[in-house]
């Protein structure tokens, strides 16, 4: 009997070692899952904080809109606030997507740990049955049975945690999709607001403030690269008389026609600016003065062809290395005045 007992003890010892190794693996998996839970809990907190910040900025933007009463500067601030809010929401969406993917990975790991514990429970059952053959090992058998029950309970708990992770991951994906949609809506609203803030409604040109910034950037680029830049100063002839004699609606129609004709005959990246009531600027990079003159002579001819009473006078200035934008504008304006004094209407 002693020999049989010894033979049976060896597999029992090996199985105990296997179960110990599996216990350690399960413990490591538990620690990993716990660490990941903490990581994604921190991410959730970050997302929540970003949500709150976005909501606060939205509220400030809405308050600004309400208080604006047609004030353009306030409207601009509102548009920029919405743009920041949109970026925040997109960032929150990315964090939630990352969190959802990680929770799915954690769920898979917990399922694997659960399967490992199930196998451990089966192994302990077999070990318990082996000890059943040994009358002198009743206590050890009970202990092994208890350990098997405990493993099954822990496996069930892991499966429940895995199911919870999948549920939470699905919820995160829904939140991420909602955040993306919200971010897109805010980006669209922000783009609309910025377009309204920067575009002159009659001519379709840049408004003065933003347009001069764009023209200044083009001038800086020309200075930096050594490329050419021509600035046109355009005056809509007789706009005041049209307003006085035919009404402002007729004047607005004339400005719309001038804006459409300009945009149709310059390049998409040329910068057209509504500089004053009847004045526009056009900054044209990488274009020579003769080519610019030919382009604007065509524009003047198109306008006159549409109505003999419609005409524009223009002046041109080619950027010099030391020019500031104001100096360039002043030279183009002087060229326009010279054309007008000489009695040569560009129409």
Secondary structure as UniProt FT lines:
FT   HELIX           2..68
FT   TURN            69..70
FT   HELIX           72..132
FT   HELIX           135..137
FT   HELIX           138..198
FT   TURN            201..203
FT   HELIX           208..225
FT   STRAND          229..236
FT   TURN            237..238
FT   HELIX           239..246
FT   HELIX           248..265
FT   TURN            268..269
FT   STRAND          271..274
FT   STRAND          279..285
FT   HELIX           289..306
FT   TURN            308..309
FT   STRAND          312..318
FT   TURN            321..322
FT   HELIX           325..341
FT   TURN            342..343
//
